[in-house]
Amino acid sequence: MELFDGWIEDCNFLELTLLNTKFTWFGPAGKRSKLDRMLVNSEWYQSGNWSIKSLSRKHSDHSPLFVFQEGMVREFKPFRIFNYFLTDELLEEVQKWMISDNQWKKLNIHVALKKIKERIKDKTRGTKDKMDVEIRRLEDNLQMADNNTKAQDWRMQGEIREKLLKLYSKKESMLKQKARLNWMKLGDRNPRFFHKAILEKEA
């Protein structure tokens, strides 16, 4: 260990501070440890306002680390309608709305489909954002339970993870559909994308 520490010092590496937790590994009976660190050189460190945080460990006993530059502007993403938005309750509501509107018989198919799309879009606006907020909230709660030694917090872990599993399943459905859309859009023009998708599916 001293040899490794000396190597870090000789290379003039700097360790980024882990912002949101003290530990990155969680074992049985409440065991935990900080096994992972992020080392950078001075040039890289000074190139921007870099930070590091621990992501949700989900089903694993290990939390991955995420390095990011604070103040980065996210690219705008257009709204998309995914299958998991289309619940039975939503479809029933749209059907009732269509029946109550006497103008439907006068519309051509293109205009009718456009109106349906706008209605569904209006009803599902913010659904994904709300799901992401709830996932982050539960992941934060799980991380708090991980960092606490109280027995009741260990019991809470099971309840939180059960809720997370349901939300992860919904998000996975969205990601799978999004991957299929990318496949149809890019697959024929991008052999690398095609083969990568095949390998990920077989893994």
LUMNUNU-419294 format. One record per residue (C-alpha): residue number from 1; x, y, z. Coordinates in Angstrom, 2 decimals. Layout:
ATOM    i       px       py       pz
ATOM  NUM        X        Y        Z
...
// end
This chain:
ATOM    i       px       py       pz
ATOM    1     0.00     0.00     0.00
ATOM    2     2.87     2.37     0.78
ATOM    3     4.40     1.58    -2.61
ATOM    4     1.12     2.43    -4.33
ATOM    5     0.79     5.68    -2.37
ATOM    6     4.34     6.57    -3.37
ATOM    7     3.54     5.92    -7.02
ATOM    8     0.55     8.28    -6.82
ATOM    9     2.73    10.97    -5.27
ATOM   10     5.50    10.51    -7.85
ATOM   11     2.98    10.92   -10.68
ATOM   12     1.57    14.08    -9.05
ATOM   13    -1.94    12.65    -9.23
ATOM   14    -4.80    14.39    -7.46
ATOM   15    -7.83    12.61    -6.02
ATOM   16   -11.25    14.06    -6.80
ATOM   17   -13.46    14.41    -3.75
ATOM   18   -16.43    12.06    -3.63
ATOM   19   -19.39    14.38    -3.02
ATOM   20   -22.38    12.35    -1.95
ATOM   21   -21.20     9.32     0.04
ATOM   22   -18.34     7.94     2.10
ATOM   23   -18.47     4.39     0.73
ATOM   24   -18.54     2.64    -2.65
ATOM   25   -18.81    -1.03    -1.59
ATOM   26   -21.45    -2.61     0.64
ATOM   27   -21.15    -6.11     2.02
ATOM   28   -23.29    -8.32     4.27
ATOM   29   -24.18    -7.36     7.85
ATOM   30   -23.67    -3.67     7.18
ATOM   31   -20.04    -3.91     6.06
ATOM   32   -18.93    -1.05     3.84
ATOM   33   -15.76     0.44     2.44
ATOM   34   -14.43     3.09     0.05
ATOM   35   -12.76     0.89    -2.56
ATOM   36   -12.91     3.25    -5.53
ATOM   37   -11.12     6.54    -6.14
ATOM   38   -10.68     8.88    -9.09
ATOM   39    -7.15    10.13    -9.79
ATOM   40    -6.30    12.87   -12.30
ATOM   41    -3.24    14.91   -13.21
ATOM   42    -3.03    18.64   -12.51
ATOM   43    -3.65    19.65   -16.15
ATOM   44    -6.84    17.64   -16.31
ATOM   45    -7.95    18.91   -12.90
ATOM   46    -7.47    22.55   -13.93
ATOM   47    -9.25    22.13   -17.27
ATOM   48   -12.66    22.60   -15.68
ATOM   49   -14.78    22.43   -12.56
ATOM   50   -14.74    18.64   -12.23
ATOM   51   -16.60    16.68    -9.58
ATOM   52   -17.28    13.04    -8.82
ATOM   53   -20.28    11.33    -7.27
ATOM   54   -21.41     7.82    -6.52
ATOM   55   -24.29     6.45    -8.60
ATOM   56   -26.96     4.07    -7.36
ATOM   57   -25.65     0.54    -6.85
ATOM   58   -29.07    -0.89    -7.78
ATOM   59   -28.78    -4.72    -7.59
ATOM   60   -25.03    -4.69    -7.02
ATOM   61   -22.91    -4.43    -3.88
ATOM   62   -20.79    -1.86    -5.69
ATOM   63   -21.54     1.79    -6.52
ATOM   64   -20.09     3.09    -9.81
ATOM   65   -18.45     6.50    -9.86
ATOM   66   -19.54     9.26   -12.22
ATOM   67   -17.19    12.10   -13.15
ATOM   68   -18.85    15.26   -14.43
ATOM   69   -18.10    18.90   -15.11
ATOM   70   -20.39    21.24   -13.21
ATOM   71   -22.19    23.81   -15.30
ATOM   72   -22.41    21.63   -18.42
ATOM   73   -25.41    22.48   -20.62
ATOM   74   -27.54    19.48   -21.50
ATOM   75   -28.70    19.04   -25.05
ATOM   76   -32.43    19.56   -25.54
ATOM   77   -34.28    16.32   -26.22
ATOM   78   -37.66    16.32   -27.98
ATOM   79   -40.68    14.70   -26.34
ATOM   80   -41.35    11.10   -27.38
ATOM   81   -44.31     8.86   -26.66
ATOM   82   -43.23     5.47   -25.32
ATOM   83   -45.24     2.32   -24.76
ATOM   84   -45.11     2.52   -20.97
ATOM   85   -46.96     5.87   -21.15
ATOM   86   -49.96     4.16   -22.71
ATOM   87   -51.77     2.75   -19.69
ATOM   88   -55.31     1.35   -19.84
ATOM   89   -56.56     4.40   -17.95
ATOM   90   -55.04     6.79   -20.48
ATOM   91   -56.40     4.91   -23.50
ATOM   92   -59.87     4.79   -21.93
ATOM   93   -59.75     8.54   -21.26
ATOM   94   -58.71     9.27   -24.86
ATOM   95   -61.49     7.01   -26.15
ATOM   96   -64.11     8.87   -24.08
ATOM   97   -62.72    12.18   -25.32
ATOM   98   -63.04    11.00   -28.93
ATOM   99   -66.63     9.81   -28.42
ATOM  100   -67.65    13.11   -26.81
ATOM  101   -66.23    15.17   -29.70
ATOM  102   -68.76    15.32   -32.55
ATOM  103   -66.20    16.74   -34.98
ATOM  104   -64.38    13.40   -35.47
ATOM  105   -66.58    12.23   -38.35
ATOM  106   -65.67    15.35   -40.34
ATOM  107   -61.90    14.91   -39.97
ATOM  108   -59.67    13.08   -42.41
ATOM  109   -57.41    10.35   -41.05
ATOM  110   -54.28    12.51   -41.00
ATOM  111   -55.87    15.29   -38.96
ATOM  112   -57.58    12.78   -36.65
ATOM  113   -54.31    10.98   -35.86
ATOM  114   -52.59    14.30   -35.26
ATOM  115   -55.28    15.31   -32.76
ATOM  116   -54.94    11.96   -30.96
ATOM  117   -51.17    12.38   -30.82
ATOM  118   -51.52    15.88   -29.34
ATOM  119   -54.02    14.64   -26.77
ATOM  120   -51.77    11.79   -25.62
ATOM  121   -48.77    14.10   -25.60
ATOM  122   -50.65    16.58   -23.41
ATOM  123   -51.78    13.86   -20.99
ATOM  124   -48.34    12.26   -20.67
ATOM  125   -46.28    15.43   -20.51
ATOM  126   -43.80    15.19   -17.67
ATOM  127   -44.38    11.47   -17.01
ATOM  128   -40.76    10.53   -17.69
ATOM  129   -39.45    13.46   -15.64
ATOM  130   -41.66    12.48   -12.70
ATOM  131   -40.42     8.90   -12.94
ATOM  132   -36.79    10.05   -13.01
ATOM  133   -37.38    12.29    -9.99
ATOM  134   -38.95     9.40    -8.06
ATOM  135   -36.06     7.09    -9.01
ATOM  136   -33.52     9.64    -7.81
ATOM  137   -35.45    10.13    -4.57
ATOM  138   -35.55     6.40    -3.86
ATOM  139   -31.90     5.99    -4.83
ATOM  140   -30.98     8.79    -2.41
ATOM  141   -33.01     7.09     0.31
ATOM  142   -31.24     3.80    -0.41
ATOM  143   -27.88     5.51    -0.21
ATOM  144   -28.82     7.08     3.14
ATOM  145   -29.82     3.64     4.42
ATOM  146   -26.52     2.23     3.13
ATOM  147   -24.58     4.85     5.08
ATOM  148   -26.52     4.31     8.30
ATOM  149   -25.76     1.52    10.75
ATOM  150   -29.24     1.37    12.31
ATOM  151   -31.00    -1.97    11.92
ATOM  152   -34.28    -0.35    10.85
ATOM  153   -32.48     1.28     7.91
ATOM  154   -31.28    -2.14     6.76
ATOM  155   -34.90    -3.33     6.78
ATOM  156   -35.94    -0.27     4.77
ATOM  157   -33.48    -1.25     2.05
ATOM  158   -35.72    -4.13     0.94
ATOM  159   -38.80    -1.92     0.64
ATOM  160   -36.92     0.77    -1.28
ATOM  161   -35.31    -1.71    -3.66
ATOM  162   -38.72    -3.29    -4.40
ATOM  163   -40.10     0.11    -5.45
ATOM  164   -36.97     0.80    -7.47
ATOM  165   -37.28    -2.51    -9.32
ATOM  166   -40.74    -1.53   -10.60
ATOM  167   -39.50     1.86   -11.78
ATOM  168   -36.37     0.35   -13.33
ATOM  169   -38.63    -2.05   -15.25
ATOM  170   -40.62     0.86   -16.70
ATOM  171   -37.47     2.73   -17.62
ATOM  172   -35.97    -0.39   -19.19
ATOM  173   -39.09    -0.69   -21.37
ATOM  174   -38.54     2.88   -22.56
ATOM  175   -34.83     2.29   -23.26
ATOM  176   -35.56    -0.90   -25.21
ATOM  177   -38.09     0.91   -27.39
ATOM  178   -35.67     3.78   -27.89
ATOM  179   -32.95     1.30   -28.91
ATOM  180   -35.29    -0.24   -31.50
ATOM  181   -35.99     3.22   -32.93
ATOM  182   -32.26     3.88   -33.22
ATOM  183   -31.81     0.49   -34.86
ATOM  184   -34.41     1.26   -37.51
ATOM  185   -32.94     4.72   -38.06
ATOM  186   -29.23     3.85   -38.03
ATOM  187   -28.91     0.10   -38.41
ATOM  188   -28.74    -0.09   -42.21
ATOM  189   -26.39     2.89   -42.47
ATOM  190   -24.14     2.04   -39.54
ATOM  191   -22.69    -1.51   -39.45
ATOM  192   -20.79    -0.70   -36.25
ATOM  193   -24.03     0.25   -34.52
ATOM  194   -25.69    -2.91   -35.86
ATOM  195   -22.98    -5.28   -34.58
ATOM  196   -22.74    -3.50   -31.23
ATOM  197   -26.49    -3.88   -30.72
ATOM  198   -26.26    -7.60   -31.57
ATOM  199   -23.44    -8.15   -29.08
ATOM  200   -25.28    -6.28   -26.32
ATOM  201   -28.42    -8.32   -26.94
ATOM  202   -26.49   -11.61   -26.76
ATOM  203   -24.56   -10.59   -23.64
// end
